[in-house]
Amino acid sequence: MFFMIEVEVIVIGSGVSALKTLQIARECGRRVLAVDSTYSDGGYIQVIDTLYRIPKAPIFIDLDDMYFFENLGVEVECFDNEVVVLKEGNYVAKTLGYEDIDVQRNWFSEWVNKKRLCYSENIFEDLKKVLGFEQGKPIHISSGIRKIDVEKKIVALTSGEFIKYKKLVYTWPLPLLPKLLYPTQVTNIVNESIDSLKLNNIPAYILTLLLQKENRKDRVKMYIHSTKASRMHTAIELNIESKKVLYIITSYSKKYPLLPGISEKLLSEIKRFRIASPKNIVKEFGLNIAYTLINRIDKQRIDEVIKKLANYDIHLFGRLGQWREQTIKEILQNKELKQTIC
Ligand SMILES: Cc1cc2nc3c(=O)[nH]c(=O)nc-3n(C[C@H](O)[C@H](O)[C@H](O)COP(=O)(O)OP(=O)(O)OC[C@H]3O[C@@H](n4cnc5c(N)ncnc54)[C@H](O)[C@@H]3O)c2cc1C
């Protein structure tokens, strides 16, 4: 005896693109369900501490996009961005883990070059609210995915349930897709076309510290270090009304591997550079972000992959699903998805 759920649209993921897909599907009256293996929603902008509302990685809103978010009803605050150069050198190379890779966007160097940065403390929950979703309740059901049978159009979940769908919107990282597909000949076809894209990415390890709040003026301060004399390349201090958070970031690669005991190493570096003192740490979290920077790929080839998958009613969406760097605003403003779903 097994349990089968029937929907018109299934969404794989629970980040901004999943939220956008759910919103569109609801608007055009489609029965829709999102699934993700994580418990909390938000994807890259997921919160790792609900009490202090700490996003798992730094995220900013461009000054030019501030009104877009404010018009939606999302509260945004902008701060002067003070950049402190701890050590001159090839900053970009260090953010790329000294790998020869042509990335679509380098978020780190973009932030460093901004005079003002805007921040929204509770962005994913605020977006859920303004798009008509219940706050505090995840937008998805939490389960891993065992297989996607593209012929029967059934997703088998690791939790034991089966979901029958008409259309599937995939927002997880594109390299993970082939392994999920069934039957094997489809896996092979999709694998071959995804292989031809030569996807590559730079991961990062982020040590996030919640620090004792200082009564100084609110601000964003960035510390950059551009040689191999330290592991961190960027430390971002957010000293805002409700809290003080420090993100300490190191990129790694085959050429520049992650060191064992990296958290302790990063802690000793911030102490050495007098960025923060370990005695002021209230909480700490260490996290790997596998797809921090993603490489540029051939437009024609990815369009072919998109077409091939659409024949199986699988539609790629989002930063990692489409392998296309996008801001949160760009995802929210997407127009093509509506035609696919409605
Ligand atoms: C370093 C960095 C800085 C950024 N800075 C900004 C910024 O300043 N301003 C801005 O507007 N946008 C920024 N972005 C982009 C913005 O965060 C994304 O466009 C948006 O969050 C993507 O949402 P998404 O749902 O498409 O993908 P994501 O939220 O990345 O993920 C989609 C789904 O994939 C799953 N997933 C992710 N990684 C894995 C994995 N390794 N294994 C299995 N599942 C996985 C997640 O659980 C999620 O369900 C930044 C992105 C990065 C990586």
The ligand as an SDF file (V2000), in Angstrom:
LIG
                    3D

 53 58  0  0  0  0  0  0  0  0999 V2000
   27.4560   34.2950   -2.7620 C   0  0  0  0  0  0  0  0  0  0  0  0
   26.1520   34.8220   -3.2650 C   0  0  0  0  0  0  0  0  0  0  0  0
   25.8350   36.1350   -3.0970 C   0  0  0  0  0  0  0  0  0  0  0  0
   24.6500   36.6460   -3.5700 C   0  0  0  0  0  0  0  0  0  0  0  0
   24.3690   37.9470   -3.3850 N   0  0  0  0  0  0  0  0  0  0  0  0
   23.2110   38.4580   -3.8020 C   0  0  0  0  0  0  0  0  0  0  0  0
   22.8940   39.8070   -3.5500 C   0  0  0  0  0  0  0  0  0  0  0  0
   23.6600   40.5250   -2.9230 O   0  0  0  0  0  0  0  0  0  0  0  0
   21.6840   40.2650   -4.0190 N   0  0  0  0  0  0  0  0  0  0  0  0
   20.8000   39.4610   -4.6910 C   0  0  0  0  0  0  0  0  0  0  0  0
   19.7080   39.9330   -5.0540 O   0  0  0  0  0  0  0  0  0  0  0  0
   21.0890   38.1920   -4.9310 N   0  0  0  0  0  0  0  0  0  0  0  0
   22.2640   37.6670   -4.5010 C   0  0  0  0  0  0  0  0  0  0  0  0
   22.5660   36.3710   -4.7450 N   0  0  0  0  0  0  0  0  0  0  0  0
   21.6460   35.5920   -5.5730 C   0  0  0  0  0  0  0  0  0  0  0  0
   20.4250   35.1200   -4.7990 C   0  0  0  0  0  0  0  0  0  0  0  0
   20.8160   34.6290   -3.5550 O   0  0  0  0  0  0  0  0  0  0  0  0
   19.8040   34.0280   -5.6060 C   0  0  0  0  0  0  0  0  0  0  0  0
   19.4590   34.4910   -6.8810 O   0  0  0  0  0  0  0  0  0  0  0  0
   18.5510   33.4320   -4.9880 C   0  0  0  0  0  0  0  0  0  0  0  0
   18.6470   33.2460   -3.6120 O   0  0  0  0  0  0  0  0  0  0  0  0
   18.3900   32.1240   -5.7100 C   0  0  0  0  0  0  0  0  0  0  0  0
   17.2310   31.4790   -5.3420 O   0  0  0  0  0  0  0  0  0  0  0  0
   16.9350   30.0570   -5.9690 P   0  0  0  0  0  0  0  0  0  0  0  0
   15.6850   29.5700   -5.3470 O   0  0  0  0  0  0  0  0  0  0  0  0
   16.9870   30.1230   -7.4480 O   0  0  0  0  0  0  0  0  0  0  0  0
   18.1970   29.1630   -5.5740 O   0  0  0  0  0  0  0  0  0  0  0  0
   18.8070   28.7300   -4.1710 P   0  0  0  0  0  0  0  0  0  0  0  0
   18.1320   29.3910   -3.0690 O   0  0  0  0  0  0  0  0  0  0  0  0
   20.2810   28.8580   -4.2680 O   0  0  0  0  0  0  0  0  0  0  0  0
   18.5640   27.1610   -4.1490 O   0  0  0  0  0  0  0  0  0  0  0  0
   17.5030   26.5140   -4.7570 C   0  0  0  0  0  0  0  0  0  0  0  0
   17.3050   25.1640   -4.1470 C   0  0  0  0  0  0  0  0  0  0  0  0
   18.4430   24.3370   -4.3140 O   0  0  0  0  0  0  0  0  0  0  0  0
   18.7550   23.6710   -3.1180 C   0  0  0  0  0  0  0  0  0  0  0  0
   20.2270   23.5610   -3.0330 N   0  0  0  0  0  0  0  0  0  0  0  0
   21.1180   24.5390   -3.0640 C   0  0  0  0  0  0  0  0  0  0  0  0
   22.3690   24.0520   -2.9730 N   0  0  0  0  0  0  0  0  0  0  0  0
   22.2240   22.7200   -2.8900 C   0  0  0  0  0  0  0  0  0  0  0  0
   23.1390   21.6340   -2.7700 C   0  0  0  0  0  0  0  0  0  0  0  0
   24.4560   21.8500   -2.7260 N   0  0  0  0  0  0  0  0  0  0  0  0
   22.6490   20.3860   -2.7040 N   0  0  0  0  0  0  0  0  0  0  0  0
   21.3150   20.1580   -2.7550 C   0  0  0  0  0  0  0  0  0  0  0  0
   20.4040   21.1440   -2.8740 N   0  0  0  0  0  0  0  0  0  0  0  0
   20.8510   22.3960   -2.9280 C   0  0  0  0  0  0  0  0  0  0  0  0
   18.1980   24.5770   -2.0110 C   0  0  0  0  0  0  0  0  0  0  0  0
   17.7990   23.8180   -0.8950 O   0  0  0  0  0  0  0  0  0  0  0  0
   17.0290   25.2430   -2.6570 C   0  0  0  0  0  0  0  0  0  0  0  0
   15.8710   24.5040   -2.4580 O   0  0  0  0  0  0  0  0  0  0  0  0
   23.7370   35.8130   -4.2440 C   0  0  0  0  0  0  0  0  0  0  0  0
   24.0280   34.4470   -4.4000 C   0  0  0  0  0  0  0  0  0  0  0  0
   25.2050   33.9430   -3.9080 C   0  0  0  0  0  0  0  0  0  0  0  0
   25.5060   32.4870   -4.0620 C   0  0  0  0  0  0  0  0  0  0  0  0
  1  2  1  0
  2  3  1  0
  2 52  2  0
  3  4  2  0
  4  5  1  0
  4 50  1  0
  5  6  2  0
  6  7  1  0
  6 13  1  0
  7  8  2  0
  7  9  1  0
  9 10  1  0
 10 11  2  0
 10 12  1  0
 12 13  2  0
 13 14  1  0
 14 15  1  0
 14 50  1  0
 15 16  1  0
 16 17  1  0
 16 18  1  0
 18 19  1  0
 18 20  1  0
 20 21  1  0
 20 22  1  0
 22 23  1  0
 23 24  1  0
 24 25  2  0
 24 26  1  0
 24 27  1  0
 27 28  1  0
 28 29  2  0
 28 30  1  0
 28 31  1  0
 31 32  1  0
 32 33  1  0
 33 34  1  0
 33 48  1  0
 34 35  1  0
 35 36  1  0
 35 46  1  0
 36 37  1  0
 36 45  1  0
 37 38  2  0
 38 39  1  0
 39 40  1  0
 39 45  2  0
 40 41  1  0
 40 42  2  0
 42 43  1  0
 43 44  2  0
 44 45  1  0
 46 47  1  0
 46 48  1  0
 48 49  1  0
 50 51  2  0
 51 52  1  0
 52 53  1  0
M  END
$$$$
